[in-house]
Amino acid sequence: MSSLLASAVPFLLAAEDGAKKVFSDGGVLAEWAWLIPVVPMVAAFAIVFFGKRSPLQGWGMAWGSMAFVAVYGTVLFFMNISDGIVYEGAVAIGSWGADGLGNTFGIEWGWMVDGLSIMMYFVVGVVGVLVFTYAKGYMEGDIRYTWFFASFALFGGGMLVLVSAPNLVQLIVGWELVGVASWLLIGHYWEDHENSSAAIKAFLVNKVADVGLFIGAIIIGLSAGSFRFSVIMDVIAEGGGDSTLAQFSFWAGVAIFIGAMGKSAQFPLHVWLPDAMAGPTPVSALMHAATMVTAGVYLLGRLFPFFNTPGFADDVRWIIIIIGTLTLFLTGLIALVADDIKKVLAYSTLSQLGYMVTAMGAGAYTAGLFHLFTHAFFKALLFLGAGSVIHAVHSNNMSDMGGLRKYMPQTYWTFMIGSLALAGIFPLAGFWSKDEILASIQYAGGNYTTAQGGAELANFVLVVAIAGAFVTAFYMTRAVSLTFFGEYKGDGHPHESPKVMTYPLIGLAGFSVVAGWINIPGVIKWFTDALGARFLAPGDHHPESIEISLAIIGTLAAVGGIVAGYFIWFADKDTQQERDKFRIPLLYPLLEKKYYIDDFYMNGIVKPIRGPVANAVDWFNGHVIDLVINGTGLGATRVAKLVYWFDQRFVDGAINASAAATGETGGMLRLLQTGRVQQYAFLIVAGTVVLVAGFIIF
Amino acid sequence: MSSFENGWALTLIVFLPLVGAAAVLAIPKAQEEAQKWTALLFAGVSFVLSVIVAFQFDYGSAEAIQFGTRSDLTWIGVINSNYSIGIDGISLPLLVLSGFMTVLSIIYSWNHWPEPHNPKMFSALILVLATGMNGTFVALDLILFFVFFEVVLLPMYFMIGIWGDRNKVTVPVLGITTEMRLYAAIKFFLFTFLGSALMLLGFLALYFRSGVESFSMAALSGGGAEAALGSLAVWVFAALFIGFAVKVPMFPLHTWLPDAHTAAPTVGSVLLAAILLKLGTYAFVRIAIPIMPEQAQNWAPVIGILAVIGIIYGALACLAQTDMKRLIAFSSVAHMGFVMLGIATMTEIGINAALIGMVAHGIITGLLFFIAGSMSHRYHTREIARLGGNQKLMPIMGGILGFTAMASLGLPGLAGFWGEFGALLSAFNPLEGLDTTLFRTLMVIGGIGTVLAAGYLLWMLQRVNFGEPSAEWEGHDLHDVDGYELAAWVPLVVVTLAIGIYPKIVFGATGDAVSELVKVFGG
């Protein structure tokens, strides 16, 4: 394989203090890491062609490819913690040639093995294999069982193409591939118009954001002279406010962030994610909670120095913080009024993505990615738990559930662990990552004052983030009580899901407990060190010790949310349902209508473009442009008649023969059959001759 | 040098189909099998030869004309027009594409003869068309180029006019009610013929007024001939521009295209989209830029603006279509807009992107027209609203349609992406001296065009493929794809994937040739 490599570049980047840190190049494991994206990709194609004929109907290949990634990712993950791996491989697949300034740009497939990529390999592989296991049970008897796993494997491959990308172009490839997989899987039950519409909505909203990603990538690539992250980082490391990259960095940063807002569903481009719940639940767990939607956060992490080095896109950070904060708070509130349990979790995911983005904006590389890491486990767990419940009661609505803890003990316990982890209760995973985000926002308030009023903004953000923690605990308490407590309100007799579904729940519950322990400030900093392989992002703040006061405030907010929820939804189990319908005037309808954003997009943008605008263009085509064309045709017909008359009257010749046939009408039908085209041709040639004569004479 | 490399290979590639046409015509009308096999044989050998040429081609010097004839092989002595043919990295991919699509069209036609049948005439026309298309891509003399360019016109005219759609339409303004095929055929003919006339005018002006007194592209290129034209140059370029732009087609000269595509029989649409549209863009790269570099730069903003108008306009028009073929036709206007945007930047990236965009569009849109044709063959309608649930009735057809629609919207990893992204990429840093603000604005607007493209294709898929099939198809014998269809389509799917994963298949040929080409701008 190594002969195929155009280049394999182990490189070192400056640590925070400017000293070079020596990393391992990962040896043979890194050299062969191209298998990580390739194996699921090949599996996807193999399932399409041979899945139905294979013994496990395609599930085996999909699962096997994910298991391979999980094992490979785990080995790399631990190797990276101990050694710190930085490796970049690339295969040249062509060249764009030079731009208008004479810089030449190659095109490469490549694979990156560094802290950030390895963390993603681990998450995608481990969560992926658990979700694929679960899906075997959940999708049993599905009408398109094999196709489902082909699409799911395609997603896995696309996601790994994305996170292994050592350059922006490949990142875009992976980015769009997961988009397609998402479209396929959201619209899995495409018999229903609503589902295919949800799929299209997801694709189009992302495509809008992708315009930003494309433009951002183009600006960064052309200004830095390469699409490779390593080169871009070098340009940034050299600094210099007068580099081309620095000149364009604000708009490039905004454009890239718009791209990230699409995949990571940031306000106001978040509207696709709740609708995406139309897909089967394992899809929601893996793609729309744990991995795909974190691609935007990943991208901000990948380009972190670009956003965090003075003179580059650091001015964009305040936009990032504001968008992230709006997202984390506004979407969290909607989770309070949703009846569909998957929608509750979807809005919760939006809110948590808001936390991650806020952290990135606040310059907290490790904190943002750490939350991505822990969230992947507990949110996947919650979705799978919800799926287990849905599987049992055949409804998504919590108004059809209730009291399920008696029927589904394992689902109940694991769901509880996931909820507590999400709420941020000590010592579960969410506690550590949320605390680190709060700490870094606080730190940002004290240290970044590049923008006017930066400190005030950061403090405000901190307050909102803490309030968000309260809301998170509040809506999860509601979801837990409506689903598992009170009396069962649905039809039939719910029962626990089969082992193939509950074991992954237990596995994810385990991760939801321990995932936070690899990054305890002042005690264990495995995660920080592992992620720092490649660079310690400039400006990244990792607290040296637990910020006790913040940890207490954060925990109080979460506990407060649980207590408040308890009093509203638990207090009297008999009237639970009625109390859920409590209405706050103005606010409740606003939340139920999702702030009217969907309505605005649909009625204000999509319908006008598809309707009047498109029709106007079509009309213009037929009635304005063709008016000229047909008018000319009419004129030409008249001239032709004149010529014909002239011809008949004064010229003896071959044309006489057709006189009888053509004498009647000037209809288009006749034109073809009687050879009047030849007359046109004659006219045109005659005109040409006249014009040529004109050219030659003058 | 062997005679194979010395012009004979290309001559065979160009003229074998013509010989084949004569052979087909010599076969008695009743022997349809013999006619089909003869057509396939001649087109096949021509294609295989082009593949052999592609393998023997020296990619190390892709900028040089290879496999060419002696430069002094006189054709029409009195006007110094020579039989001068040859290929470089720019024409090679298009030549191979042309042979490829011809062969697939003949295979597809095996059991898909449009009314009024007559395989003999139809195959002969395909073969004549092939000669015209191949010839255009190898011609190095303007008169030769013009002749091949025109040879393409008649077979397509007859294909549309005789085998086309027989539904009645009322022509606005003229107020005539006629069959679609007749209106479309005449519109197609007159538009392109007018364009050709202007183009010829430009060629003649170049011959007489530049002082070169030659139609050789090599002799005219480099800017010297253009300089000699003086103030006339702008008019000469305008003539060439309109001539080429009609063929592309560029807004606002595109209105023949939707009608021609909608009316044409399936194979006609396929070849029209896959190859004929490329003749115009190819001519920009082959003739307009090297011969008139200064005017090309002056006109670049106009080309760029019209290209981007085409992208948005074509996409919006797509959203309004209710007829599947017409929708795909308008999508060509949008896609060719990306190609022209790339050319308008006058940079290596832009022209490379344009070339790979041409190849990709040829394959992908060709396939879309194949599928649309097969679907209307079965459903006897192209009306999108009636086709819902196709995925249920014909899973494989639906699957291939889905794949192709994804390729058409420029999905990365498939062929269409490189041209589309490359065009946007090139617009950020256009050739020095061009207005960067303008081109960057065009880049952003073009980017929005990709969203619209996703919109019309996905909504088309939703309406055609998804949902439950309409009750009206119950009891109809709607069989899924047959063997001939697969034989014609699978190669296209494979090539779409191959170029998507390994774009060097095209870039490897075009790269050096394009970087040589842009030296004409003095870089």
Interface residues (C-beta under 8 A of the other chain):
Chain A: A92 I93 G94 S95 W96 G97 A98 D99 G100 L101 G102 T104 F105 I107 V169 I172 V173 W175 E176 L177 V180 W183 G187 W190 E191 H193 S196 S197 I200 F203 L204 K207 V208 D210 V211 F214 I215 I218 I219 G221 L222 I609 R610 V613 A614 N615 V617 D618 N621 G622 H623 I625 D626 L627 I629 N630 G631 G633 L634 A636 G667 M668 L669 L671 L672 V677 Y680 A681 I684 V685 G687 T688 L691 V692 F695 I696
Chain B: G161 V171 P172 V173 L174 I176 T178 E179 L182 Y183 A185 I186 K187 F189 L190 F191 F193 L194 A197 L200 L201 L204 A205 F208 R209 L232 P252 T255 W256 P258 Y313 L316 A317 C318 L319 A320 Q321 T345 M346 T347 E348 I349 I351 N352 A353 G389 Q391 K392 M406 L411 P412 G413 F417 W418 F421 G422 L424 L425 S426 F428 N429 P430 L431 E432 L434 M443 V444 G447 I448 T450 V451 L452 A454 G455 L458 W459 Q462 N465 F466 G467 E468 I501 Y502 P503 K504 V506 F507 G508 G511 V514 S515 V518 G523
